Amino acid sequence: QVQLVESGGGLVQAGGSLRLACGASGNTFANYRMAWFRQAPGKEREFVAAISRNTGGSKYYADSVKGRFTISRDNAGNTVYLQMNSLKPEDTGVYYCAAERGWGDYAAARLYDYWGQGTQVTVSS
């Protein structure tokens, strides 16, 4: 069992930056692929970014955030981060951290085993 807790959300103006963090319980954090998803009001949850297990040598991004967002992980601290720069109003939503033990499609929310409660990000124009 893994428990995930997100932090770092808030209100920011367009063009600004935020850094989200997701802390995980347990001692097997390195064995999980980690990802961030987001959900805007009235929309389905969508993939944002993912990072491979162990060293995190592989990173994946949604086209809408490439070049602006960076995912990283600190296995010693059981934490995954999402650095968000050049934020846009369309980035507004609840951001969720997720962990996966398997090897499926990194962008498929249904394959992730554990989820955090989410943190709100609001970008004003």
N, CA, C and O atoms as a GROMACS GRO file, in nm:
protein
  500
    1GLN      N    1   0.084  -0.120   0.000
    1GLN     CA    2   0.000   0.000   0.000
    1GLN      C    3   0.087   0.125   0.000
    1GLN      O    4   0.184   0.135   0.075
    2VAL      N    5   0.052   0.218  -0.085
    2VAL     CA    6   0.125   0.345  -0.095
    2VAL      C    7   0.027   0.459  -0.075
    2VAL      O    8  -0.080   0.460  -0.135
    3GLN      N    9   0.064   0.552   0.008
    3GLN     CA   10  -0.017   0.673   0.025
    3GLN      C   11   0.057   0.790  -0.035
    3GLN      O   12   0.176   0.809  -0.013
    4LEU      N   13  -0.016   0.870  -0.112
    4LEU     CA   14   0.043   0.984  -0.182
    4LEU      C   15  -0.022   1.113  -0.134
    4LEU      O   16  -0.144   1.121  -0.119
    5VAL      N   17   0.059   1.213  -0.109
    5VAL     CA   18   0.009   1.343  -0.063
    5VAL      C   19   0.073   1.454  -0.145
    5VAL      O   20   0.194   1.473  -0.142
    6GLU      N   21  -0.011   1.527  -0.219
    6GLU     CA   22   0.038   1.636  -0.302
    6GLU      C   23   0.041   1.767  -0.223
    6GLU      O   24  -0.034   1.785  -0.127
    7SER      N   25   0.129   1.858  -0.265
    7SER     CA   26   0.136   1.992  -0.209
    7SER      C   27   0.192   2.086  -0.314
    7SER      O   28   0.246   2.043  -0.416
    8GLY      N   29   0.179   2.216  -0.288
    8GLY     CA   30   0.242   2.315  -0.375
    8GLY      C   31   0.148   2.388  -0.469
    8GLY      O   32   0.190   2.478  -0.540
    9GLY      N   33   0.022   2.350  -0.470
    9GLY     CA   34  -0.072   2.419  -0.557
    9GLY      C   35  -0.102   2.560  -0.507
    9GLY      O   36  -0.061   2.598  -0.397
   10GLY      N   37  -0.173   2.636  -0.588
   10GLY     CA   38  -0.208   2.771  -0.548
   10GLY      C   39  -0.256   2.853  -0.665
   10GLY      O   40  -0.284   2.801  -0.772
   11LEU      N   41  -0.265   2.984  -0.642
   11LEU     CA   42  -0.309   3.080  -0.742
   11LEU      C   43  -0.188   3.154  -0.795
   11LEU      O   44  -0.107   3.205  -0.718
   12VAL      N   45  -0.176   3.160  -0.927
   12VAL     CA   46  -0.062   3.227  -0.989
   12VAL      C   47  -0.109   3.298  -1.116
   12VAL      O   48  -0.204   3.256  -1.180
   13GLN      N   49  -0.041   3.406  -1.150
   13GLN     CA   50  -0.074   3.476  -1.274
   13GLN      C   51  -0.016   3.403  -1.394
   13GLN      O   52   0.083   3.330  -1.382
   14ALA      N   53  -0.077   3.423  -1.508
   14ALA     CA   54  -0.026   3.366  -1.631
   14ALA      C   55   0.120   3.408  -1.651
   14ALA      O   56   0.157   3.524  -1.628
   15GLY      N   57   0.202   3.311  -1.693
   15GLY     CA   58   0.345   3.336  -1.709
   15GLY      C   59   0.427   3.302  -1.586
   15GLY      O   60   0.549   3.297  -1.592
   16GLY      N   61   0.359   3.277  -1.475
   16GLY     CA   62   0.428   3.245  -1.351
   16GLY      C   63   0.465   3.098  -1.341
   16GLY      O   64   0.448   3.021  -1.436
   17SER      N   65   0.517   3.062  -1.223
   17SER     CA   66   0.565   2.925  -1.200
   17SER      C   67   0.512   2.871  -1.069
   17SER      O   68   0.485   2.946  -0.975
   18LEU      N   69   0.500   2.739  -1.064
   18LEU     CA   70   0.469   2.668  -0.941
   18LEU      C   71   0.546   2.537  -0.942
   18LEU      O   72   0.579   2.483  -1.048
   19ARG      N   73   0.576   2.488  -0.823
   19ARG     CA   74   0.640   2.357  -0.811
   19ARG      C   75   0.553   2.269  -0.723
   19ARG      O   76   0.533   2.298  -0.604
   20LEU      N   77   0.501   2.162  -0.781
   20LEU     CA   78   0.422   2.067  -0.706
   20LEU      C   79   0.511   1.957  -0.652
   20LEU      O   80   0.610   1.920  -0.715
   21ALA      N   81   0.476   1.906  -0.536
   21ALA     CA   82   0.547   1.794  -0.476
   21ALA      C   83   0.446   1.686  -0.438
   21ALA      O   84   0.332   1.716  -0.404
   22CYS      N   85   0.489   1.562  -0.443
   22CYS     CA   86   0.406   1.450  -0.402
   22CYS      C   87   0.490   1.357  -0.317
   22CYS      O   88   0.584   1.294  -0.365
   23GLY      N   89   0.456   1.349  -0.190
   23GLY     CA   90   0.527   1.262  -0.098
   23GLY      C   91   0.460   1.127  -0.088
   23GLY      O   92   0.337   1.117  -0.084
   24ALA      N   93   0.540   1.021  -0.086
   24ALA     CA   94   0.488   0.885  -0.081
   24ALA      C   95   0.531   0.813   0.046
   24ALA      O   96   0.642   0.833   0.095
   25SER      N   97   0.441   0.730   0.098
   25SER     CA   98   0.474   0.648   0.214
   25SER      C   99   0.541   0.519   0.167
   25SER      O  100   0.538   0.487   0.048
   26GLY      N  101   0.600   0.445   0.260
   26GLY     CA  102   0.657   0.315   0.226
   26GLY      C  103   0.802   0.322   0.184
   26GLY      O  104   0.858   0.430   0.167
   27ASN      N  105   0.862   0.204   0.167
   27ASN     CA  106   1.004   0.197   0.134
   27ASN      C  107   1.030   0.136  -0.003
   27ASN      O  108   1.141   0.090  -0.031
   28THR      N  109   0.929   0.136  -0.088
   28THR     CA  110   0.946   0.081  -0.223
   28THR      C  111   0.917   0.185  -0.330
   28THR      O  112   0.883   0.150  -0.443
   29PHE      N  113   0.931   0.312  -0.295
   29PHE     CA  114   0.897   0.421  -0.386
   29PHE      C  115   0.970   0.408  -0.519
   29PHE      O  116   0.912   0.433  -0.625
   30ALA      N  117   1.095   0.370  -0.515
   30ALA     CA  118   1.175   0.363  -0.637
   30ALA      C  119   1.120   0.262  -0.736
   30ALA      O  120   1.148   0.270  -0.855
   31ASN      N  121   1.041   0.166  -0.689
   31ASN     CA  122   0.987   0.061  -0.775
   31ASN      C  123   0.864   0.103  -0.854
   31ASN      O  124   0.813   0.026  -0.936
   32TYR      N  125   0.817   0.224  -0.831
   32TYR     CA  126   0.695   0.270  -0.897
   32TYR      C  127   0.724   0.371  -1.006
   32TYR      O  128   0.807   0.461  -0.989
   33ARG      N  129   0.656   0.355  -1.119
   33ARG     CA  130   0.650   0.463  -1.215
   33ARG      C  131   0.558   0.567  -1.154
   33ARG      O  132   0.454   0.533  -1.097
   34MET      N  133   0.594   0.694  -1.164
   34MET     CA  134   0.516   0.802  -1.107
   34MET      C  135   0.466   0.896  -1.218
   34MET      O  136   0.530   0.912  -1.321
   35ALA      N  137   0.351   0.955  -1.193
   35ALA     CA  138   0.294   1.043  -1.295
   35ALA      C  139   0.212   1.153  -1.230
   35ALA      O  140   0.171   1.145  -1.114
   36TRP      N  141   0.188   1.256  -1.310
   36TRP     CA  142   0.096   1.363  -1.274
   36TRP      C  143  -0.016   1.367  -1.379
   36TRP      O  144   0.008   1.358  -1.499
   37PHE      N  145  -0.137   1.380  -1.329
   37PHE     CA  146  -0.255   1.399  -1.412
   37PHE      C  147  -0.324   1.526  -1.362
   37PHE      O  148  -0.295   1.575  -1.253
   38ARG      N  149  -0.413   1.578  -1.443
   38ARG     CA  150  -0.490   1.695  -1.398
   38ARG      C  151  -0.633   1.685  -1.449
   38ARG      O  152  -0.661   1.616  -1.547
   39GLN      N  153  -0.720   1.755  -1.380
   39GLN     CA  154  -0.861   1.756  -1.419
   39GLN      C  155  -0.917   1.896  -1.403
   39GLN      O  156  -0.917   1.952  -1.293
   40ALA      N  157  -0.964   1.951  -1.513
   40ALA     CA  158  -1.028   2.082  -1.512
   40ALA      C  159  -1.178   2.063  -1.490
   40ALA      O  160  -1.232   1.956  -1.518
   41PRO      N  161  -1.246   2.164  -1.441
   41PRO     CA  162  -1.390   2.153  -1.418
   41PRO      C  163  -1.464   2.113  -1.544
   41PRO      O  164  -1.446   2.174  -1.650
   42GLY      N  165  -1.547   2.010  -1.534
   42GLY     CA  166  -1.627   1.966  -1.647
   42GLY      C  167  -1.552   1.885  -1.750
   42GLY      O  168  -1.607   1.851  -1.855
   43LYS      N  169  -1.426   1.854  -1.722
   43LYS     CA  170  -1.346   1.777  -1.818
   43LYS      C  171  -1.296   1.648  -1.755
   43LYS      O  172  -1.297   1.632  -1.633
   44GLU      N  173  -1.253   1.557  -1.840
   44GLU     CA  174  -1.199   1.431  -1.792
   44GLU      C  175  -1.056   1.452  -1.741
   44GLU      O  176  -0.987   1.547  -1.779
   45ARG      N  177  -1.014   1.361  -1.656
   45ARG     CA  178  -0.877   1.364  -1.608
   45ARG      C  179  -0.783   1.338  -1.725
   45ARG      O  180  -0.807   1.249  -1.807
   46GLU      N  181  -0.674   1.416  -1.734
   46GLU     CA  182  -0.581   1.400  -1.846
   46GLU      C  183  -0.438   1.385  -1.797
   46GLU      O  184  -0.399   1.436  -1.692
   47PHE      N  185  -0.362   1.315  -1.877
   47PHE     CA  186  -0.220   1.291  -1.848
   47PHE      C  187  -0.141   1.420  -1.863
   47PHE      O  188  -0.165   1.499  -1.955
   48VAL      N  189  -0.045   1.442  -1.771
   48VAL     CA  190   0.043   1.559  -1.779
   48VAL      C  191   0.188   1.516  -1.800
   48VAL      O  192   0.253   1.560  -1.895
   49ALA      N  193   0.239   1.430  -1.711
   49ALA     CA  194   0.379   1.389  -1.718
   49ALA      C  195   0.398   1.259  -1.641
   49ALA      O  196   0.323   1.228  -1.549
   50ALA      N  197   0.501   1.183  -1.680
   50ALA     CA  198   0.535   1.059  -1.611
   50ALA      C  199   0.686   1.043  -1.609
   50ALA      O  200   0.757   1.096  -1.694
   51ILE      N  201   0.734   0.968  -1.509
   51ILE     CA  202   0.877   0.941  -1.496
   51ILE      C  203   0.894   0.794  -1.461
   51ILE      O  204   0.819   0.739  -1.381
   52SER      N  205   0.994   0.732  -1.523
   52SER     CA  206   1.015   0.589  -1.505
   52SER      C  207   1.064   0.558  -1.363
   52SER      O  208   1.109   0.647  -1.291
   53ARG      N  209   1.053   0.430  -1.326
   53ARG     CA  210   1.095   0.385  -1.194
   53ARG      C  211   1.246   0.390  -1.180
   53ARG      O  212   1.318   0.413  -1.277
   54ASN      N  213   1.292   0.367  -1.058
   54ASN     CA  214   1.435   0.366  -1.025
   54ASN      C  215   1.501   0.502  -1.056
   54ASN      O  216   1.469   0.600  -0.990
   55THR      N  217   1.590   0.509  -1.151
   55THR     CA  218   1.666   0.632  -1.174
   55THR      C  219   1.585   0.742  -1.241
   55THR      O  220   1.629   0.857  -1.247
   56GLY      N  221   1.467   0.709  -1.291
   56GLY     CA  222   1.386   0.810  -1.359
   56GLY      C  223   1.449   0.857  -1.489
   56GLY      O  224   1.435   0.973  -1.527
   57GLY      N  225   1.517   0.769  -1.557
   57GLY     CA  226   1.586   0.807  -1.678
   57GLY      C  227   1.495   0.839  -1.796
   57GLY      O  228   1.538   0.904  -1.892
   58SER      N  229   1.371   0.793  -1.790
   58SER     CA  230   1.276   0.821  -1.898
   58SER      C  231   1.165   0.911  -1.846
   58SER      O  232   1.106   0.886  -1.741
   59LYS      N  233   1.138   1.016  -1.922
   59LYS     CA  234   1.033   1.110  -1.885
   59LYS      C  235   0.941   1.132  -2.004
   59LYS      O  236   0.985   1.133  -2.119
   60TYR      N  237   0.815   1.149  -1.975
   60TYR     CA  238   0.714   1.162  -2.079
   60TYR      C  239   0.624   1.281  -2.045
   60TYR      O  240   0.592   1.305  -1.929
   61TYR      N  241   0.584   1.354  -2.149
   61TYR     CA  242   0.503   1.472  -2.128
   61TYR      C  243   0.389   1.479  -2.228
   61TYR      O  244   0.401   1.434  -2.342
   62ALA      N  245   0.278   1.536  -2.183
   62ALA     CA  246   0.171   1.570  -2.276
   62ALA      C  247   0.221   1.682  -2.368
   62ALA      O  248   0.301   1.766  -2.326
   63ASP      N  249   0.174   1.682  -2.491
   63ASP     CA  250   0.218   1.785  -2.586
   63ASP      C  251   0.190   1.925  -2.534
   63ASP      O  252   0.265   2.018  -2.561
   64SER      N  253   0.082   1.940  -2.460
   64SER     CA  254   0.040   2.073  -2.413
   64SER      C  255   0.135   2.132  -2.308
   64SER      O  256   0.130   2.252  -2.282
   65VAL      N  257   0.220   2.049  -2.249
   65VAL     CA  258   0.310   2.100  -2.143
   65VAL      C  259   0.457   2.086  -2.178
   65VAL      O  260   0.543   2.132  -2.103
   66LYS      N  261   0.489   2.023  -2.290
   66LYS     CA  262   0.629   2.004  -2.329
   66LYS      C  263   0.701   2.138  -2.337
   66LYS      O  264   0.650   2.234  -2.394
   67GLY      N  265   0.820   2.141  -2.280
   67GLY     CA  266   0.900   2.262  -2.283
   67GLY      C  267   0.867   2.359  -2.170
   67GLY      O  268   0.940   2.456  -2.148
   68ARG      N  269   0.758   2.334  -2.097
   68ARG     CA  270   0.719   2.423  -1.986
   68ARG      C  271   0.723   2.350  -1.852
   68ARG      O  272   0.757   2.411  -1.750
   69PHE      N  273   0.689   2.223  -1.850
   69PHE     CA  274   0.684   2.145  -1.726
   69PHE      C  275   0.801   2.046  -1.723
   69PHE      O  276   0.846   1.998  -1.826
   70THR      N  277   0.849   2.018  -1.602
   70THR     CA  278   0.955   1.920  -1.582
   70THR      C  279   0.920   1.831  -1.464
   70THR      O  280   0.892   1.880  -1.355
   71ILE      N  281   0.922   1.700  -1.488
   71ILE     CA  282   0.898   1.603  -1.380
   71ILE      C  283   1.032   1.548  -1.332
   71ILE      O  284   1.124   1.527  -1.412
   72SER      N  285   1.043   1.526  -1.202
   72SER     CA  286   1.165   1.470  -1.146
   72SER      C  287   1.128   1.389  -1.021
   72SER      O  288   1.017   1.401  -0.969
   73ARG      N  289   1.223   1.307  -0.975
   73ARG     CA  290   1.197   1.227  -0.856
   73ARG      C  291   1.319   1.223  -0.766
   73ARG      O  292   1.433   1.230  -0.812
   74ASP      N  293   1.292   1.211  -0.638
   74ASP     CA  294   1.395   1.198  -0.535
   74ASP      C  295   1.361   1.072  -0.458
   74ASP      O  296   1.277   1.074  -0.368
   75ASN      N  297   1.426   0.962  -0.492
   75ASN     CA  298   1.391   0.834  -0.429
   75ASN      C  299   1.429   0.830  -0.281
   75ASN      O  300   1.361   0.767  -0.200
   76ALA      N  301   1.536   0.898  -0.246
   76ALA     CA  302   1.577   0.901  -0.104
   76ALA      C  303   1.472   0.971  -0.019
   76ALA      O  304   1.450   0.935   0.097
   77GLY      N  305   1.406   1.071  -0.078
   77GLY     CA  306   1.305   1.146  -0.006
   77GLY      C  307   1.162   1.102  -0.036
   77GLY      O  308   1.067   1.162   0.012
   78ASN      N  309   1.148   0.996  -0.118
   78ASN     CA  310   1.015   0.944  -0.154
   78ASN      C  311   0.924   1.053  -0.211
   78ASN      O  312   0.807   1.063  -0.175
   79THR      N  313   0.981   1.134  -0.300
   79THR     CA  314   0.904   1.248  -0.351
   79THR      C  315   0.919   1.260  -0.503
   79THR      O  316   1.026   1.236  -0.558
   80VAL      N  317   0.811   1.295  -0.567
   80VAL     CA  318   0.813   1.329  -0.710
   80VAL      C  319   0.768   1.474  -0.723
   80VAL      O  320   0.679   1.520  -0.651
   81TYR      N  321   0.831   1.545  -0.815
   81TYR     CA  322   0.804   1.687  -0.832
   81TYR      C  323   0.752   1.716  -0.973
   81TYR      O  324   0.775   1.641  -1.067
   82LEU      N  325   0.681   1.827  -0.983
   82LEU     CA  326   0.642   1.880  -1.113
   82LEU      C  327   0.668   2.030  -1.112
   82LEU      O  328   0.596   2.107  -1.049
   83GLN      N  329   0.774   2.069  -1.182
   83GLN     CA  330   0.806   2.211  -1.197
   83GLN      C  331   0.727   2.265  -1.315
   83GLN      O  332   0.741   2.215  -1.427
   84MET      N  333   0.646   2.366  -1.290
   84MET     CA  334   0.559   2.421  -1.394
   84MET      C  335   0.597   2.567  -1.419
   84MET      O  336   0.583   2.651  -1.330
   85ASN      N  337   0.644   2.595  -1.539
   85ASN     CA  338   0.683   2.730  -1.578
   85ASN      C  339   0.593   2.781  -1.690
   85ASN      O  340   0.522   2.704  -1.755
   86SER      N  341   0.596   2.912  -1.711
   86SER     CA  342   0.516   2.974  -1.818
   86SER      C  343   0.372   2.926  -1.814
   86SER      O  344   0.316   2.885  -1.916
   87LEU      N  345   0.314   2.931  -1.698
   87LEU     CA  346   0.179   2.879  -1.680
   87LEU      C  347   0.076   2.959  -1.759
   87LEU      O  348   0.088   3.080  -1.777
   88LYS      N  349  -0.024   2.887  -1.805
   88LYS     CA  350  -0.132   2.945  -1.884
   88LYS      C  351  -0.265   2.921  -1.813
   88LYS      O  352  -0.276   2.828  -1.733
   89PRO      N  353  -0.366   3.002  -1.840
   89PRO     CA  354  -0.497   2.979  -1.778
   89PRO      C  355  -0.551   2.839  -1.804
   89PRO      O  356  -0.621   2.783  -1.720
   90GLU      N  357  -0.518   2.782  -1.919
   90GLU     CA  358  -0.566   2.647  -1.950
   90GLU      C  359  -0.496   2.538  -1.870
   90GLU      O  360  -0.533   2.421  -1.880
   91ASP      N  361  -0.397   2.574  -1.792
   91ASP     CA  362  -0.333   2.478  -1.701
   91ASP      C  363  -0.411   2.465  -1.571
   91ASP      O  364  -0.377   2.381  -1.487
   92THR      N  365  -0.513   2.545  -1.553
   92THR     CA  366  -0.593   2.541  -1.430
   92THR      C  367  -0.661   2.406  -1.413
   92THR      O  368  -0.713   2.349  -1.509
   93GLY      N  369  -0.659   2.356  -1.290
   93GLY     CA  370  -0.724   2.230  -1.259
   93GLY      C  371  -0.673   2.172  -1.130
   93GLY      O  372  -0.587   2.230  -1.063
   94VAL      N  373  -0.726   2.057  -1.095
   94VAL     CA  374  -0.675   1.981  -0.981
   94VAL      C  375  -0.569   1.885  -1.034
   94VAL      O  376  -0.593   1.808  -1.126
   95TYR      N  377  -0.452   1.892  -0.973
   95TYR     CA  378  -0.340   1.808  -1.015
   95TYR      C  379  -0.326   1.690  -0.920
   95TYR      O  380  -0.320   1.706  -0.798
   96TYR      N  381  -0.320   1.570  -0.979
   96TYR     CA  382  -0.311   1.447  -0.903
   96TYR      C  383  -0.179   1.376  -0.929
   96TYR      O  384  -0.131   1.371  -1.042
   97CYS      N  385  -0.124   1.321  -0.825
   97CYS     CA  386  -0.007   1.237  -0.832
   97CYS      C  387  -0.054   1.091  -0.836
   97CYS      O  388  -0.152   1.056  -0.770
   98ALA      N  389   0.015   1.006  -0.914
   98ALA     CA  390  -0.025   0.866  -0.924
   98ALA      C  391   0.098   0.776  -0.931
   98ALA      O  392   0.204   0.816  -0.978
   99ALA      N  393   0.080   0.653  -0.883
   99ALA     CA  394   0.190   0.556  -0.882
   99ALA      C  395   0.144   0.426  -0.948
   99ALA      O  396   0.032   0.381  -0.927
  100GLU      N  397   0.233   0.367  -1.029
  100GLU     CA  398   0.201   0.244  -1.100
  100GLU      C  399   0.310   0.140  -1.080
  100GLU      O  400   0.429   0.170  -1.090
  101ARG      N  401   0.267   0.016  -1.050
  101ARG     CA  402   0.363  -0.093  -1.033
  101ARG      C  403   0.392  -0.166  -1.163
  101ARG      O  404   0.493  -0.234  -1.176
  102GLY      N  405   0.303  -0.151  -1.261
  102GLY     CA  406   0.313  -0.230  -1.384
  102GLY      C  407   0.394  -0.162  -1.492
  102GLY      O  408   0.476  -0.074  -1.465
  103TRP      N  409   0.369  -0.206  -1.614
  103TRP     CA  410   0.449  -0.161  -1.727
  103TRP      C  411   0.359  -0.118  -1.844
  103TRP      O  412   0.399  -0.130  -1.960
  104GLY      N  413   0.242  -0.071  -1.814
  104GLY     CA  414   0.149  -0.035  -1.920
  104GLY      C  415   0.172   0.104  -1.975
  104GLY      O  416   0.275   0.168  -1.950
  105ASP      N  417   0.074   0.149  -2.049
  105ASP     CA  418   0.075   0.281  -2.110
  105ASP      C  419   0.087   0.388  -2.002
  105ASP      O  420  -0.001   0.400  -1.916
  106TYR      N  421   0.193   0.467  -2.006
  106TYR     CA  422   0.218   0.564  -1.899
  106TYR      C  423   0.111   0.672  -1.892
  106TYR      O  424   0.096   0.738  -1.789
  107ALA      N  425   0.036   0.691  -2.000
  107ALA     CA  426  -0.065   0.796  -2.004
  107ALA      C  427  -0.205   0.748  -1.969
  107ALA      O  428  -0.300   0.827  -1.969
  108ALA      N  429  -0.219   0.620  -1.940
  108ALA     CA  430  -0.350   0.562  -1.912
  108ALA      C  431  -0.380   0.566  -1.763
  108ALA      O  432  -0.323   0.489  -1.685
  109ALA      N  433  -0.470   0.654  -1.724
  109ALA     CA  434  -0.501   0.671  -1.582
  109ALA      C  435  -0.551   0.541  -1.518
  109ALA      O  436  -0.525   0.516  -1.401
  110ARG      N  437  -0.623   0.460  -1.596
  110ARG     CA  438  -0.684   0.339  -1.539
  110ARG      C  439  -0.579   0.238  -1.492
  110ARG      O  440  -0.611   0.149  -1.414
  111LEU      N  441  -0.456   0.251  -1.537
  111LEU     CA  442  -0.353   0.155  -1.502
  111LEU      C  443  -0.278   0.190  -1.373
  111LEU      O  444  -0.202   0.109  -1.321
  112TYR      N  445  -0.300   0.309  -1.323
  112TYR     CA  446  -0.228   0.351  -1.203
  112TYR      C  447  -0.295   0.294  -1.078
  112TYR      O  448  -0.418   0.292  -1.067
  113ASP      N  449  -0.212   0.249  -0.985
  113ASP     CA  450  -0.262   0.176  -0.869
  113ASP      C  451  -0.298   0.265  -0.751
  113ASP      O  452  -0.390   0.235  -0.675
  114TYR      N  453  -0.226   0.375  -0.737
  114TYR     CA  454  -0.246   0.462  -0.620
  114TYR      C  455  -0.255   0.607  -0.665
  114TYR      O  456  -0.189   0.649  -0.760
  115TRP      N  457  -0.339   0.682  -0.594
  115TRP     CA  458  -0.363   0.823  -0.627
  115TRP      C  459  -0.360   0.909  -0.501
  115TRP      O  460  -0.399   0.864  -0.393
  116GLY      N  461  -0.314   1.032  -0.518
  116GLY     CA  462  -0.325   1.129  -0.411
  116GLY      C  463  -0.460   1.197  -0.414
  116GLY      O  464  -0.545   1.167  -0.499
  117GLN      N  465  -0.480   1.290  -0.322
  117GLN     CA  466  -0.609   1.357  -0.310
  117GLN      C  467  -0.621   1.478  -0.402
  117GLN      O  468  -0.730   1.531  -0.422
  118GLY      N  469  -0.510   1.520  -0.458
  118GLY     CA  470  -0.510   1.632  -0.552
  118GLY      C  471  -0.478   1.765  -0.488
  118GLY      O  472  -0.502   1.786  -0.369
  119THR      N  473  -0.422   1.855  -0.568
  119THR     CA  474  -0.393   1.991  -0.523
  119THR      C  475  -0.439   2.087  -0.633
  119THR      O  476  -0.416   2.063  -0.751
  120GLN      N  477  -0.504   2.196  -0.592
  120GLN     CA  478  -0.564   2.289  -0.689
  120GLN      C  479  -0.458   2.385  -0.743
  120GLN      O  480  -0.381   2.443  -0.667
  121VAL      N  481  -0.457   2.400  -0.874
  121VAL     CA  482  -0.374   2.499  -0.942
  121VAL      C  483  -0.467   2.591  -1.020
  121VAL      O  484  -0.546   2.545  -1.103
  122THR      N  485  -0.458   2.720  -0.994
  122THR     CA  486  -0.540   2.818  -1.063
  122THR      C  487  -0.450   2.922  -1.126
  122THR      O  488  -0.371   2.986  -1.056
  123VAL      N  489  -0.461   2.940  -1.257
  123VAL     CA  490  -0.380   3.037  -1.329
  123VAL      C  491  -0.472   3.146  -1.381
  123VAL      O  492  -0.563   3.121  -1.460
  124SER      N  493  -0.449   3.268  -1.335
  124SER     CA  494  -0.532   3.381  -1.376
  124SER      C  495  -0.473   3.451  -1.498
  124SER      O  496  -0.351   3.455  -1.516
  125SER      N  497  -0.561   3.505  -1.579
  125SER     CA  498  -0.513   3.572  -1.702
  125SER      C  499  -0.486   3.720  -1.678
  125SER      O  500  -0.446   3.791  -1.770
   0.00000   0.00000   0.00000
